[in-house]
Amino acid sequence: MSQGVSGDGLWAPHRRALTLGLVLTVTFIASEALAVVTVMPLVARDLKGLELYGWVFASFQLASLIGIVVAGRDADRHGPARPYIAGLVLFSAGLLVAGLAPSMWVLVGGRCLQGLGAGAIPAVAYVAIGRSLREMQRARMMAVLSTAWVVPGIVGPGVAAAVAHLAGWRWVFLGLIPLVAVAGPIAVPALLRLGRPDAAPAVEHRVADAVRTAVGAALILAALGSRDLLVGLALAALAALVGVAPLRRLLPPGTLRGARGLPATILSRGLLTFAFFGADAYVTLTITTVRHHSTLMAGAVVTASTLAWTAGSWLQARLNLQWEGSRLVRTGLLLILAGTAGMAWQLRPGVPVWEAFVAWSVAGFGMGLSYAPLSLMMLRAAPPGREGWASASLNLADVLGIALGVGVGGAAVAAVSRGTRPIAGGVVIAFAAAALAAVLALVIARRLPGSLEHTRAQPVTR
């Protein structure tokens, strides 16, 4: 009998609800992410809020940071069911607010609610995987969860573009609420059966530290977007005062200086997400607003990148038998750099749009190669009963990388949109900042541990 349906497999009767529930949960998170990045240029134009373009994404990620810490603490204390339920409620409320938003500021508020809810999902998933499955089963579960991005990746951007055209962009948000309602009743009973961990966690992330870190990151983004130099410097100083110390407490010791081992793994993950998503958020803006192609065309580029991520993720699972994880990460980063350069070239008049398909597919393929090894390093290093703490550290790096990457680009686009210069100038800065993060990640990747990754890793896709 195959592993997938055997008594100890992921789809065995006693695990089927957990597997299906987590897959559906990742599916609606993936659908939302791909749909929003596809329709945001249209939303910004309709709500006359291009200056807040970056904040729509950054606010989601900064709120996710808080949600991750709260969910990780609660999962380590009381089990994963309670934070999962709270996450679903907040995510649904955020979809409703965003779908009915009369202004860009209200949309940003709705995205904050979504982020708080979405932050619980990866923390709960990693806890459930870490506590209920053995090492080999964990890798298989991550491979199964990777497939949850495939269908949204194929149809999500196109469906979002079509829905926005036929019924309005608001239904892109509102239409996801029923999917949330389906996933919850399937996953919750299975998560309840996991119960509380056997031992209380020795060390926990502090919610106050998460809030201060999120506020500090928001102040950095506000400083970058300030019209007054002195105000910007003051905000930057305040950001350092508020956010640096709590961030150091939230991450493993030595993370900010990229110490060899787990700290370098966590820092590499943050730089990786900065590099990819800091450019990804401005791909559709490039295609629609700068180059004046359709939203459907922009969605097709997002689809191509997502499918390339999936292909890269499966390929790294095979190459990991011969390559160390650090080599996979470095190769992926070089491909992300190449793809980002290709998207910057797309800003030039006369460059054919097919070049954007190639460029961002190359970047997506690179992300597929480099993302999964870092995930499995974290799971393998997590002490028993502290999977929530360990997963929160990795996910904190994820969301900070995305928030800062998107926010830096957003500040550049906002500054350009206030003047008379073409918006392409701001997008160039966004791509340049993402490329710089990739270069820094290449330097840090040399400090990744050499023994942990040289084990077969399974795919994890965007």
N, C-alpha and C positions, 0 to 999 in steps of 0.2 A: 504494500500500500504506500502511496506517495506521502511525503512529509506533510504536504499541504492539507491532507484530509485525515491523517492518522490520528490516533488518540492523543498524541502529544503535539500535533501540528497547530499552526495558527488558526486554521479553520475548523479545528475540532469543536464539538458541541459546547464544551465549557469555555472556549476562548472566542467563539465565533462572534458573539455580540460585541466584545471588546474590540476585536479587529475591525469589524464592520463600522462600529461607531466612530473609531478613530479615523478610518478612511473617509467617512462622510464628513467628519469635522474638518479634516485637512482639505477636503474638496471645496467646502464653502469658503474657507479662508483663502484658498487659491483662487477661486472664482472672483471673490471680492477684489483681491490684489490686482489681478489681471484686468478686470473690468474697469477699475478706477483709473489705472494708468492709461488705459485706452481712451476714456471719455473726458479726462481732466481738461485738455485744451478747450473742448466744447463747453464744459461747465464754467471754466474761468471766463470765457468770453460771454456766456449768458449772464453770469452774476457780476460781470465787470470787476473781477478781482484778480487780475494777473499778478499783482504785487504779492498776493498771498498764495501763489501757486505752490511754492516750496513748503509753506506751512501746512497745507492740506496733507502732505505726506509726513512731514517732520512731527506734527502734533500727534499723529497716529502712533509713530514709533516711540516718542517720548512718553506717551501714556502707556504704551505697551511695556516700557521699562518698569513702571510702577506695578502694572498687572502681573508681570513675570515674578517679581519679588514677593508680592502678596500671595500669589498662587503657589509658588515654591515653598514658602513658609507653611502655608495652610496644608499643603499636601504632605509635607514631612511630619506635621503635627497630627492631622486628623484624617489623612487619606485624600485621594484625588477627586472624589465625587463632588465635594462641596465647592472647591474653587472652579471646577468645570461648570457646574450649574450657574454660579455667579457670572462666569465668563460668557456663557450663552445669553444670559439676560442683558448684560451690558452691551454685548455686541449687537444684539437685536435692537436695543434702544438706540444705539448709535446709527444703525441703518435707517431707522425711522426718522430720526432728526435730520440726517443728511439728505434723505429723500424728500423731505418737506422744507428744506432750508430756503428762506427767502433772501439770504445774503451769504457772501463768502465767509464772513465771520461765524455765522451759525453753522455753516458746513464744517468749518474747522472744529467747532465745538462737538458736532456729531462724530467727527473723526476721532476726537479724544475719547469719547465713550466707546467707540469701536476698538480703539487701541487698548483701553483698559481690559475689555473683554477678550480680545485676541491674544493679549499677553499671557492669559491663563492657559491657552491651548498647548503651546509647546512644552510648558512646564509640566502640565498634567500628562501629556503624551510620554515625555521622557521618564517621568516617575512610574507610569504604568508599565512601560517597557522594561525599565530597570528592575522593578519589583516582581513582575510576574513571569519573566522569561529568562532562560539561560543565555549564555553568550552567543551561541549559534542562532538561537531563535530571535535574539535582539536584532542581529544583522538581517535576518529574513523579514522581520516586522518592518524595519526601516526600508527594505526593498519594496514591501507591499505599500507602505505609505508613500513611497516615491511615485507609485502609479496614480495616486490621487491627484497629481498635478497634470497627468497626461490629457485627460478629457477636457478639463478647463483650459489647458494650454492649446488644444486643438480648436475648440469651439468657443471658448470664453471671450477672447477679444472680438471675434467676428460677431458673436451674439450681442455683446455689449454695444458695438457700433450700430448693429441693426436695430436694437431696442431703442437706443438714443435717437436714431433717425425716425423710427415709426411712432414711438410713444413718448419720447422725451427722456433725457438723461436721468430724471428722478427715478424712473422705474428700474434703472440699473441697480440702485440701492434697494428700493422697496421689493423688487422681485426676488431678492435673496433671502428674505425673512422666512418664507415657507421651508426652504432647505434647512435652515437652522432648526425649525420646529420638528423636522423629520429626524435629524441626527441625534438630538437630545434624548428622546425616550429610548433609543437603542443603546447608547453608550452609558447612560447613568446607572442602570442596574448592574452592569458589569463592573463599573468603577466602584460602586458601593460594596460589591463582594470583595474587593481588594482590602477594604477596611483600613485601619490605622497601621503604621509601621510598628514593628516589634519594640524598637527602642526609640526614645526621644532623641531628636537631633542635638548633637553637642554644640554646634555653632550654626547660627542662622543669619541670613541677611536681615538687616533692619529696614523696615518700611520707611522710616524717616530718612535713611541714607538714600533710598531709591528716589524719594521725592526731591531731596536736595540735589541729587545728581541730575534729575530731569530738569529742575529749575536752572541749574548751572548751564546745562546744554542749551536750554531755551535762551538764556541770557547771552551765550556766545552767538547764537544765530541772530538775536536782536542787535547785538553789537555789529555784526557783519552787515546788517541791513540798515544801520543808522545813517542818517543824512549828515550828521554832525560828527566830526572827528573826535572832539573831546567827549561827547556823549558816548560814542562807540568805545573809546578807551576806558571810560568809567564802567561801562557795562561789562567789558571784558575782564577788568580787574575784579568786579563783583562776582562774575561767573567763576573765576579761579578761587575766590574766597569761599563761595558757597559750595562749589561742586567737587573740587579736587579731593579733599580729605574723605568725604563719603564714598567717592568712586573708588579710592584706594581700599577702603574697607569692604566694598562689595565684590571686588575682584581678588583672585588669588594673589598672595604676596609676590611682588616682582613683575606683575603684569605690565604696568605702565613703562617699565624699562625693558620689557621683552626678555626676561630671564629664561634660560634654557629649560625646556620641558613644558609642563602644563601652562605656566604663564605665557610663554611664547605662542602656544597653541591658541589661547584665548585672544591674545593681541592680534595674531594673524587673522583670526576669524573676523574681528572688528574691522581691520584694514581691508580684508577681502570684500566684505559687504559694502564698505564705503566706496571701494573702487568700482564695483559692479552697479549697485543701485544708485550711487551718486550720478552715474551717467544714464542709467536705465530710465529714470524718471523724466529725462529730457529728450528721450528718443522720439516719443510721439509728438512732443512739442516741436521738435525739429521738422518732422515730416509734415505736420498739419499747418502750423503757424508760420514757420520759416520757409518751407518749400511748397506750401499750399496744396498738398495732396489731401485725399479724403481721410476721414476717421477710419473707414474700413481698411484702407491701405496701411495706416499706422497700426491697426489691430493685427493685420497680417504679419507685420514685422515682429510684433510682440510674440505672436504664435510661433513664428520660425525660431526665435531665440529660445522660447520655452522648450520646444521640441529638441533643439540642439543641446540644451541643458540636460534633458533626459538622456540623450544619446551619449553625452560625455560622462554622465553619471554611471551608466552601464559599462562603458568602456573602462573607466577607472577601476571598477570592480574586478575586471579581468586583468588589467595591467598591474594591479596591486600584488599579484602573485610574483611578479618579477621586479617591480619598482617599489622603492620606499615611498611612504606618503609624502615626505618633503619634496621629492622629485615631482610627484603629481601636482602638488600645490604650486611649485614654481612654474611648471609647464602651463597650468591653468592661468596663472597670473600673466604670463607672457601673451597668451591668447586674448585675455581681457584687454591688455594694453593695445594689441593690434586692432581689436574690434573698436575700442574707443577712438583710436586714431582714424579708423575708417568712418565712424559717425561724424567726427569733426570735419572730415573731407566732404561729407554729405552737405555741409552748410554752404559750400560753394555753389553758385548758380551753374546750372547745366550738367551737374553730376547726375547720372541716371539713378532712379529710385531703387533699382535692383541692387545697387551697391550697398544700400542700407540693409537689405535682407542679408547679404553676405557678411557685412561687417558685424551686425549684431548677433547673427547666428554664431560667428566665430567666438564672440565674447560669451554667449550662452554656453557654448561647448566648453570653453575654459572654466566657467563657473561649475559646470558639471564635474569636471576633472578634479577640482580643488576643494569643493565644499564637503563632500562626504567623509574623507579621512579625518577631518577635524572633529566632526560629530562623534565618530566612534572612539576617538581618543578620549573625549570627555566621558563617555559612558563607561569605558573600561577603567578609567581612573577614579570614578566616583566611589566613595566609601559606602558600604551597605547602610541603608537607611537615610543616606544623605543625597540621594539622587536628585531631589528637588533643589538642594543648594547648588550642586554641581551644574545641573541643567540651567539654573537661573544665571550662573556666571557666564556660560557660553551664550545664552540668549541675550543677556545684557550687552555683551560685546556686539552681537548681531544688530540689535536695535539701535545702539549708539552709533555704530558704523553707518547704518542706513539713515538715521535721523540727521547726523552731521553731514553726510555726503549729499543728501537731498537738500538740506538746509543751506549749505554753502552755495550750491547752484541756484537755489531759490533767491538768496540774497543778491547774487549777481544779476539774475533776470529782473528782479524788482528794481535794482538800481538803474538798469538800462531802460526799463519801461517807464521810469519817471522822467527820462530825458528825451532827446531827439534821435539818439543812435539806434540802429537796427537791433532788434532783440537777439539776433544771432550772436552779437558780442557777448551777451550774458551767458548764452549756451556754451560758447567756446570756453569761458571761464569754468563752467560746471564740468565740462569734459576734461579740462586741464587739471582741476583739483582731483578728480577721480583717478586720473593717470598717475598723479603724484602719490596717492595712497597705494596704488598698485606697486610702484617702485619701492616704497617703504616696506610693503609686505614682502617683496622679494628679498630684501635685506634681512628681515626678521625670520623668514622661512629657514634660513640656515641654522637657526637655533631650535628648530623643532626636534623633539626626541626621535632617535633613529630606530628604536626597537619596537615601539608600539604600533607604528603604522604598517610595518612589514607583515601584515596579517590581512587576510582577505576582508575587504570592506565592501559593503553593499551600497547601492545607489540611494542618494537622497536628492531630490530635485526641487526646483523652486516652487 
